[in-house]
Amino acid sequence: MLSVRDAHARVIAAFSPLPSETVSVADAAGRVLAVSPKARLTQPPADLSAMDGYAVRAADVPAAPTTLTLVGQAPAGGSYDQALQPGEAVRIFTGGPLPMGADSIVIQEDTQADGAKITILEAPRLGRHVRRAGLDFSVGDTPLQAGRTLTTRDLALAAAMNHPWLSVRRKPRVAILSTGDELVMPGEPVGRNQIVSSSGIAVAALVRGWGGEPTLFDIARDDAKLIESCIEAGAQHDLLITLGGASVGDHDLVRAALKAQGFDMDFWKIAMRPGKPLMFAARDRARVLGLPGNPVSTMVCALLFLKPALERMLGQPGDLVRTQPARLAVDVKQNDQREDYVRSRLSRSADGALTVDPHPVQDSSMLSVLAACDGLMIRPPHDPARKTGETVQVVDLQGLPGGY
């Protein structure tokens, strides 16, 4: 069986960035930049006041109190277009451009006005309360790099750079196919030997949260021809996700259907728990990622393999999920030959260290445990027994994008 890292490497190597498209900056939240936008202007465009007060020459106020003569004003959106002469001051408001010759701002609380006579009660420091031209960015700067998932903060920056449109990666189109006579959709009558299908709902939500565009197919019954036709339809997408039907039972028909449709099987078993029957196949530009049918296995494998595949299509690295160290809250037994992703609770100890407490039951059908946990403890293959307080690696599920 392949290791998790080898399987991950094979999956991401099969994908490349999708073409770009242009969207309104107002609609670009959560999209991935395809091209780094260059600033079309300098911000601020000139030296501006950061406060309401008076623009002065610092050399005119070596000590306080000093009285200067008011000669004009510079509101935001306006300006005083004469050069400031010795002994003069200009009334200025936040965002107003400094007059020529002015180099400091005295806030209005530190002044006393008597008609055109302005008494400075506190001597200014050179450059105080002045926003220099280009403080934020200058023409040609690229503070937002291609491959970045755009936040609302990024959109505000792009708009300030005078970009009404942005070039982003097209969203990956992902088809999701659940198979099996035993499955019914939520809300449908549940027969004696049936279960409610939850994995497709979860994967569609993950695809959407990770930047893709999901299409959830109807459940395919255990009919070879029907599954073949669904696979052919799914192959028209950037990625087809199959759920279940890829193990070794008589009714696991997906692998046979893929072969009948001309797909080459890259792998179909990996050394991990949960999620051993993971499958990956390709035909020309079509890609199929077969996730296990058990819902917990589905979601753990989606995090390790689906998310990186989507990232690669969006022009991002597609790295394995990030881990961090944590201290064990309990003793754990030796692990076997499979890499184990143990559903756990994360907390902080009295000294602030991250602590991990694995759930005592790890059955891959138990969604209640997955929903209650906020971390996955990773046990490498053949990891020895470990004692309370030892350090292990964990995935913090609360910090993941996409609402995992």
N, C-alpha and C positions, 0 to 999 in steps of 0.2 A: 504493500500500500504506500501511496505517496505521503510525504509529510505535508503539513499545512503550508509551510513556506514554499515547497516545490509546487504544490497545486496553485497557490496564489500567484507564483511567478508565471506559470503557464497561462493562467486566466488573463492576467493583465497584458501579457505579451500579444494576445490575440486581438487587442483593441487599440484604436488610434483615435485622435481627436476628430470630432464631427465638424462639418462646415459651420461657418459663422452666419449669423443673421443680425439685422439691425432692429433695435427696439427703442422705444421712447425711454429716456432716462427715468421718467415717472413710473415705468412698468418694469424696471430692471432689477428690483430687489430679489435677491436669491439667485440671480443668473450669474454665469461665469464669464468673465471678460475674455474675449478672443484677441483683442488688440488693446495695447496700453494707450489710453487717450492722452494726448499732449495738451497742456494748459494753453488756451487760446488768448490769455491775457495775464497780466501781473496783478496779484492781489496782496495787499492793497496797491492800487496803481500809483499812489504818491504817499508821502509822509502824512499820516492822519492823526488827529487827536483821539486819544483813548478815553477822554473825560470831557465833561462840560467845564469850561473855565476861560482862561485867557492864554493866547499864544504870545510868547515873549522871547527876547534874546536873553539867555542866561547871564551874559556879561553885563546886562543892564541892571541886574538885581544881585549884586555881590553880597548884600546883607538885607535883612528885613528890620523895620518896614522901609519900603521904597515906593514912591508914587510914580506911575507911568501915565501916559496920555492915551485914551481910547480913540482909535482912528477908524474902526470899522468892525465888521463881523464876518465869520465864515461858518455858516450853518452846513449840516450834512446836505449834500446836493447842490451847494453853492460854494463860493470861494471869495477870498479877498485877494485881488489880483495885483496889488502894489507891493513893492518890496518894503519890509518892515524897517523903519529907521530907528536910530538910537533913541531910547526913551519912550518908544511907542508900544502899545499892546493892542491886540485884536480879540474881540469876543469870539469864542469858538465853541462849537458843540461837538459831542461825540460823533466821530465819523467825518468831521470837517477837515479839509486839507489845510496843512500849515502854510501860512503866507511865506513868500520868499524872505529869507533872512531869519525867520523864527526857528528856534531849535529846542524849545521846552514849553511845557504846559503848566500853568499854575491853576489848580482846581479852584472853583468858585468859592468853596468853603474857606480857602486861605486868602481871600481878598475882601476888600471893602470898597464899594463903589460910591462915588459922589459926582454924579453927572459924568463928565469925560475924564475925571480923575480917578484912577484905579490904584488903590494902595495895596501893595503886596505884603501880606503879613508873615509869609514864610518863603524864604529864598528857594527857588527851584534847583534841582540837580539837572545838569546838562542831559537832554534827551528824555527826561522823565515824562511819562504819560504820552509818549509818541509811538505810534505804530509805523515802523519804517516801511517804505515801499518794498514789496516782495517778501514781507515777513511770512506770509502764508505760502505763496508759490509764485513763480515767475513764468513768463511765456516759454513754452517748450518743455517745462518740467513734466515728469510722468510719475506722480506719487501713487497711482493705481496701476498695478502690473497685471498683464495678461495671466489668466489662470486663477485670478482671485474671485471668490464668491462674494458678490456685492451685498453689503449691508446697507441699511438706511443711512448710516453715516457716510458711506462711500458715495451714495447717490447725491447727498448734499454737497460733497466735495466736487463730484463730476459736474453738477449743475453750476457751482460757483466757478468752475473752470470754463464755463460757457459752452457746455456740450448738451444739446437737446436730445441727441441720439447717441447710443453706444453700440459697439459691435460685440456680440456675445455668442457663445456656442449654442447651436441648436440643441434643444432638449432631447436626450436619448429616448427613443420610442421603444417601450418595453411591453411585450405581450406576456400575460401570465395565465398559465394553463394548469388547472387542478384536474386530476384524473382519479377515477375510482367509483364503482357502484355504491360504495358505502357512504359517499358524501352527499350532503344536502346543503343548500345555502341557508344562512341565518333566517329564521322566520318561517321556513317551510316545514311541513309535517315530517317528523323524524320517525322512520320505521324502526322495527325491532332490532335490526342489525346495522343501523346507520348512525353516523355521527355528523355533527354540524361542521362544515368547512370553515376554518378560521385563517388558515395560512395564506390563502389568496388575498383576503382582506388586508392582512398585515403587510404582505409584500407590496401590494399596490400603494399602501400608505408610505412605506419606506422609499419606494421608487420616487414618489411625489416629493417627499421630504428631502431626498438626496439629489434633487434637480432633474429628475426624469419625468416622462409622460406615460403613465401606465394605461394599459388596456386589459381589463380583467375578462377573460373568456368565460363562457358558460362551462360548468363542470362536464368533462368528457367521460362518458361511461366506459366500461371495460370492453371496448370494441376496437379491434385493431384498425379497421378502415377509418372509423371515426377519429381515432387518435392521429392517424396519418394525415388526415385532412386538416385537423387542427394544427398540427406541426407545420404543415405547408403554409397555412395562413399566418402562423406566428413567425415563420422565417422571413416574412416581408418586413418585419420590424428590425430595429437595430440589435435587439436581443430578445430571445424567447426564454422565459423562465418556466420550467415544468416543476410541478409539485407532486411528489410521489411517483410510484410506478417505475422506479429505476433500480429496484433491489433484485433479488434472485427468485422471487416467487412465481408461480404459474400465471398470476394475474398482473404481474409487473410488466406492462406491455410497451413502455415508452422507449426503452433501448432498442427493441426490435423494430418499432415504428421509425425511429431515427435512421437505423441502418437501411430500412426499406426506402426511405426518402433520400438516400445517398449521403448521409452525414458520416463523417469519420469520428470515431470515438477517441478522444484524447485520454481521458481517465474516467473511472466511475467508482473508485473507492479511495478514501483518504484515511490516514491514521489519526482520527480525532473523535472526541466524544463531547457533545452529541453531534451527529452528522456524518457518520461513516459512509453512507451511500450517496456521496456527492458525485455528480456527473458533469462532464463538459465535452461538447461535440461541436464540430464546425463543418460547413459546406459552403465553398466559395466565400462570400461575405457574410453569410448567415452564421449566427452563434447561438448555442443553446446551453444554458446553465441549468442543470437538473438538481433541484434542492430536495432534501428528504421531506417526506410527507408529515412526520411528526412536527407539530407547530413550534416547539422549542428548538428542535434541530433546524427547522426552516429559518428561524430568526437569527440564530447564532451563525449559521452558514451565510446568511444574507449579509451580516455585518462583516464577515471575513472575506467574502468573495464578490457579492453583488455590488456592494458599495465601492470597492476599488475599481471594478469594471466600469461603473458609471463615471467615476472620477476620470478614468483614462479617456473616455469618450468626451468628457468636458474639458480636456486639455490639462488635467491635473496629474500628479504623480501616481496616484492609486496605491499608496503604501498600505501595508497592514495596519490595522487599528492600533493606535498608540496605547502603550501600557505605562504603568507607574508602580513603584514599590509600595508595599503595605505589609504590616505586621499581622501575623496570624493571631486570631483571638482564641483558637482551640488547636488541639493536636489534630494532625491528619495522617492517614495511612499512606503507605507506599502506592504510587501510581503504576499502572500497567504500561503496555506498549503504545497506547494512544494518547495524544495530547488532549488534555481534559480542560473544558471550559466550565468551571463550577459556579453555579448560580449562588450569589453571596450578598450579604449586606455589608456596606461600607460605613464606617463611623470614624470619629476622631477620639483618640485617647486623651487622658488628662494632660499629657505633654504635647498635644497637638499632632501626634503622628497618625497617619492613616492606618486604620485597622480593618481587617477583613474577617468576616464570620460566615463560613459556608453553610448553606441550608442543609439540614440533615438528610433530606430526600431529594434526589437529583433525576427523577424519571423524566424522560424527554417529552412526555405528553402533558406535563403539569404546567399549564400556562399561569396558574395562580402563583406558583413559585417565581416564575420569570417576571411577572408583573410586580411582585412584592420586592424583588431584589433590585439593587442599584449598582451592582458590579458583577464582573466575571473574574474569578480567580483562575489563573492559567497554571496547570500542572504539566510540565514537559514529560515526554515519554520516559518511563522508568524513574521518575522523580522519587527519591527516597522518602521515607516517613519523616515528617517534620513536627517540631514541637511548638507550642504556644510561644509567641514572641519572635519566631524566625521570620525572615523577610521573603515574600513571594511577589510575583508580578500580577497586577490586576488591570482590568479595563473598567474605567469609571463610566457607566452607562448614562449617568445624569449629565455628563459634559458633552455628549455626542450631539451633532447637529441632526436635524430632521425629525426630532421628537421620538427617538427610539425608546 
